[in-house]
Amino acid sequence: MAESISTLRVNSDRMLDMFNKLALIGATGDGGVSRVTFSGAHLAARKWFREQIERSGLDFSMDGAGNYSATLTCDCSNAQTLLLGSHLDSVPNGGRFDGALGVIAALEVLRTVKENGIMLKVNLEAIDFTDEEGTLVGLLGSAALAGHLHLDGLKNPRGGRENLEAGMARAGLTDESMLAAARPKGSLAGYLELHIEQGNRLERNGINVGVVSAIVGIRSYRLSFIGRADHAGSTLMTDRADASLGASAFTLAAREIVMKDFPNCVVNVGKMEFTPGAFNIVPALVNVALEFRAPSDEEFDQVGSALLVCAEMEAQRFGLALKKEFLGSHSPSLASEKIKTAFVDACNGLGLTHIPLISGAGHDGQSLVDMCPIGMIFVPSVDGASHAPREFTKWEDCVNGANVLLQAVIKLGTE
């Protein structure tokens, strides 16, 4: 039996057929998809996912946060659940692999285990989490499942309360149902996810699989550089309190600080808003959207302190005031040693090369890290492209990832 289990593989043709059919839902015509959370395309994809679950003879369920799940129950009483999955929502005009591959692979693993009569000591669940991309509320479905979602976050979501209310109405959800979706502590044996790398480290080094060691922490601020509006023609350069100078100098300095002192971290200024925002008025205010990411708590705090000190110094240099507004944070999340070992053993058994990688992108596992052991694997992204229609992963690599997931599930589920 051990030998037959070790040679078990997913049905790659069936998995490809499911993947291609899913990619048609919300297709943008240029190779990508647009399935923004609770949009018509997103709800259609979830309806399609439910149909696949039910046709497979698996049990379907939807929780109060709108997470869609396929379940395969074992014969052991009071068994924990080993959770696998990802998300079917996308960014606007995104790629067809991000999230979707992990959901399709998870469903295929459950189907393979069921069809081959493999007896596990855990229940298996393939889940499609709601709004992983954070169009409305960041990591909404996984945060709700883990009990981290709170009413204030629903009342003041990043995507706007009006948009959230409209989306929840379309999906048949409420604030109350969202908050009631939390799972009991101890109910999960672990969470495993297959995902595309969204970078080029695997492809550049010719490696089959990346075993994720940590998911970076993400913290964001709104920095307001406050100066004084003046006539742009008649005010001498030496007499200006130009908010744009502080904001611009900070943006350049932040890049230098991170590259020089924090090589494992990244910083991004994704948006600047100028007020009054006219050609002939010296800017009185510039709001800067700041985000930074780090793989460890120590680096997270250090890079944050360095960036905020830098912002203060650049504001003072140009005679400006500075307002700092904290917008949110996800702590760095370490992957389970046990799950990493299961992934490495699976790669070795399949003859696949592998390396440890830090995930620079956020994932649902971050929400679950204090609830159960988590683990992820990456497969190569061609040219490192993601969140764009040109996002692509060779199907052979997708199948490799699914087989690693399958073998890791069997190992963890039989121990």
Long-range contacts (C-beta under 8 A, 24 or more apart in sequence): 5-118, 5-410, 6-349, 6-407, 8-112, 8-116, 8-118, 8-406, 8-407, 8-410, 9-112, 9-403, 9-406, 10-105, 10-108, 10-109, 10-112, 10-399, 10-402, 10-403, 10-406, 11-108, 11-111, 11-112, 12-395, 12-399, 12-402, 14-108, 14-111, 15-104, 15-105, 15-108, 15-398, 15-399, 15-402, 16-395, 18-52, 18-104, 18-107, 18-108, 19-96, 19-100, 19-101, 19-104, 19-398, 21-48, 22-48, 22-49, 22-88, 22-96, 22-100, 22-104, 23-96, 23-100, 26-90, 27-96, 28-93, 28-389, 30-389, 31-95, 31-96, 31-389, 31-390, 31-392, 32-93, 32-94, 32-95, 32-96, 32-388, 32-389, 32-390, 32-391, 33-90, 33-94, 33-95, 33-96, 33-100, 34-90, 34-92, 34-93, 34-94, 35-88, 35-89, 35-90, 35-94, 36-89, 36-90, 36-91, 36-92, 36-133, 36-135, 37-89, 37-130, 37-131, 37-133, 37-135, 37-136, 37-140, 37-167, 38-131, 38-136, 38-166, 38-167, 38-168, 38-170, 38-171, 42-88, 42-89, 42-90, 43-170, 43-171, 45-88, 46-88, 46-128, 49-88, 49-103, 49-107, 49-128, 52-107, 53-107, 53-126, 56-107, 56-110, 56-111, 56-114, 57-114, 58-107, 58-110, 58-111, 58-114, 58-126, 63-144, 63-145, 63-181, 64-144, 64-173, 64-174, 64-176, 64-177, 64-178, 64-179, 64-180, 64-181, 65-130, 65-140, 65-141, 65-144, 65-145, 65-149, 65-173, 65-177, 65-178, 65-181, 66-130, 66-141, 66-171, 66-173, 67-127, 67-128, 67-129, 67-130, 67-141, 67-142, 67-144, 67-145, 67-181, 68-127, 68-128, 69-125, 69-126, 69-127, 69-128, 70-106, 70-107, 70-110, 70-125, 70-126, 70-127, 71-110, 71-123, 71-124, 71-125, 71-126, 72-110, 72-113, 72-114, 72-123, 72-124, 72-125, 73-123, 74-119, 74-120, 74-121, 74-122, 74-123, 74-124, 74-413, 75-119, 76-121, 76-122, 79-121, 79-122, 79-123, 80-122, 80-123, 80-186, 80-187, 80-188, 80-189, 81-122, 81-123, 81-124, 81-125, 81-187, 81-188, 81-189, 82-120, 82-122, 82-123, 82-124, 82-125, 82-188, 82-189, 82-190, 82-192, 82-409, 82-412, 82-413, 83-125, 83-127, 83-188, 83-189, 83-190, 83-191, 83-192, 83-368, 83-372, 84-109, 84-110, 84-124, 84-125, 84-126, 84-127, 84-191, 84-192, 84-193, 84-405, 84-409, 85-125, 85-126, 85-127, 85-128, 85-129, 85-193, 85-364, 86-128, 86-129, 86-132, 86-193, 86-194, 86-195, 86-364, 87-128, 87-129, 87-130, 87-131, 87-132, 87-133, 87-141, 87-364, 88-128, 89-130, 89-131, 89-132, 89-133, 89-135, 90-133, 91-133, 91-135, 91-387, 93-388, 93-389, 94-133, 94-386, 94-387, 94-388, 94-389, 94-391, 95-385, 95-386, 95-387, 95-388, 95-389, 95-390, 95-391, 95-392, 96-391, 97-196, 97-381, 97-386, 97-391, 97-392, 97-393, 97-398, 98-195, 98-196, 98-198, 98-386, 98-387, 98-391, 99-132, 99-133, 99-195, 101-194, 101-195, 101-196, 101-379, 101-393, 101-398, 101-401, 102-193, 102-194, 102-195, 103-127, 103-128, 105-194, 105-398, 105-401, 105-402, 105-405, 106-194, 106-405, 108-402, 108-406, 109-402, 109-405, 109-406, 109-409, 112-406, 113-406, 113-409, 113-410, 118-410, 120-409, 120-410, 120-413, 120-414, 121-413, 121-414, 121-415, 122-189, 122-412, 122-413, 124-409, 124-413, 129-364, 132-363, 132-364, 134-158, 134-159, 135-159, 136-160, 136-163, 136-164, 136-167, 137-164, 138-328, 138-330, 138-362, 139-330, 139-362, 139-364, 139-366, 139-367, 140-178, 141-181, 141-364, 142-364, 142-365, 142-366, 142-367, 142-368, 143-367, 144-178, 144-179, 144-181, 144-182, 145-181, 145-182, 145-183, 145-367, 145-368, 146-182, 146-183, 146-367, 146-368, 146-370, 146-371, 147-182, 147-183, 147-371, 148-367, 149-178, 149-179, 149-181, 149-182, 150-179, 151-175, 151-179, 154-178, 154-179, 158-328, 183-371, 185-371, 188-368, 188-371, 188-372, 189-372, 189-373, 189-412, 190-336, 190-338, 190-339, 190-372, 190-373, 190-374, 190-375, 190-412, 191-364, 191-365, 191-368, 191-372, 191-373, 191-374, 191-375, 192-339, 192-374, 192-375, 192-376, 192-405, 192-408, 192-409, 192-412, 193-363, 193-364, 193-365, 193-374, 193-375, 193-376, 193-377, 194-376, 194-377, 194-379, 194-401, 194-402, 194-404, 194-405, 195-363, 195-376, 195-377, 195-378, 195-379, 196-378, 196-379, 196-380, 196-381, 196-386, 196-391, 196-393, 197-357, 197-378, 197-379, 197-380, 197-381, 197-384, 198-360, 198-361, 198-378, 198-381, 198-384, 198-386, 198-387, 199-360, 199-381, 199-384, 199-386, 200-381, 200-383, 200-384, 201-355, 201-357, 202-355, 202-357, 202-378, 202-379, 202-380, 202-381, 203-380, 203-381, 203-382, 203-383, 203-384, 205-355, 206-353, 207-353, 207-354, 207-355, 207-380, 208-347, 208-352, 208-353, 208-354, 208-379, 208-380, 208-397, 208-400, 209-343, 209-347, 209-352, 209-353, 209-354, 209-377, 209-378, 209-379, 209-400, 209-401, 209-404, 210-354, 210-355, 210-356, 210-357, 210-377, 210-378, 210-379, 211-335, 211-340, 211-343, 211-344, 211-347, 211-354, 211-355, 211-356, 211-357, 211-375, 211-377, 212-335, 212-340, 212-356, 212-357, 212-358, 212-359, 212-375, 212-376, 212-377, 212-378, 213-334, 213-335, 213-340, 213-356, 213-357, 213-358, 214-295, 214-296, 214-332, 214-333, 214-334, 214-335, 214-358, 214-359, 215-332, 215-333, 215-335, 215-358, 215-359, 215-361, 215-362, 215-363, 215-365, 215-366, 215-376, 216-293, 216-294, 216-295, 216-332, 216-358, 216-359, 216-360, 216-361, 216-362, 217-293, 217-294, 217-295, 217-297, 217-300, 217-329, 217-330, 217-331, 217-332, 217-333, 218-291, 218-292, 218-293, 218-329, 218-330, 218-362, 219-291, 219-292, 219-293, 219-300, 219-304, 219-326, 219-328, 219-329, 219-330, 220-289, 220-290, 220-291, 220-326, 220-327, 220-328, 220-329, 221-290, 221-308, 221-324, 221-325, 221-326, 221-327, 222-287, 222-288, 222-289, 222-290, 222-324, 222-325, 222-327, 223-247, 223-250, 223-287, 223-288, 223-290, 223-311, 223-322, 223-323, 223-324, 223-325, 224-285, 224-286, 224-287, 224-288, 224-322, 224-323, 224-324, 224-325, 225-250, 225-285, 225-286, 225-288, 225-314, 225-315, 225-320, 225-321, 225-322, 226-284, 226-285, 226-320, 226-321, 226-322, 226-323, 227-282, 227-283, 227-284, 227-285, 227-318, 227-319, 227-320, 227-321, 228-282, 228-284, 229-276, 229-281, 229-282, 229-283, 229-284, 230-281, 230-282, 231-280, 231-281, 231-282, 232-279, 232-280, 232-281, 232-282, 233-280, 235-282, 240-282, 241-282, 241-318, 241-319, 241-320, 242-282, 242-283, 242-318, 243-274, 243-283, 243-284, 243-285, 243-286, 243-320, 244-274, 244-283, 244-286, 245-318, 245-320, 246-286, 246-314, 246-315, 246-317, 246-318, 246-320, 246-322, 247-272, 247-286, 247-288, 249-314, 249-317, 249-318, 250-288, 250-310, 250-311, 250-314, 250-315, 251-288, 253-310, 253-314, 254-290, 254-307, 254-310, 257-303, 257-306, 257-307, 257-310, 258-292, 258-303, 258-307, 261-303, 261-306, 262-294, 262-299, 262-302, 262-303, 262-306, 264-294, 264-295, 264-296, 264-299, 264-358, 265-292, 265-293, 265-294, 265-295, 265-299, 265-303, 266-292, 266-293, 266-360, 267-291, 267-292, 267-293, 267-303, 267-307, 268-292, 293-360, 294-332, 295-332, 295-358, 296-332, 297-331, 297-332, 300-331, 300-332, 330-362, 330-366, 331-366, 333-365, 333-366, 333-369, 333-374, 334-369, 335-365, 335-374, 335-375, 335-376, 336-373, 336-374, 336-375, 338-373, 338-412, 339-373, 339-374, 339-375, 339-408, 339-412, 340-375, 342-375, 342-407, 342-408, 342-411, 342-412, 343-375, 343-377, 343-404, 343-408, 345-407, 345-408, 345-411, 346-403, 346-404, 346-405, 346-406, 346-407, 346-408, 346-411, 347-404, 349-407, 350-400, 350-403, 350-404, 350-407, 352-400, 352-404, 361-386, 375-408, 377-401, 377-404, 377-405
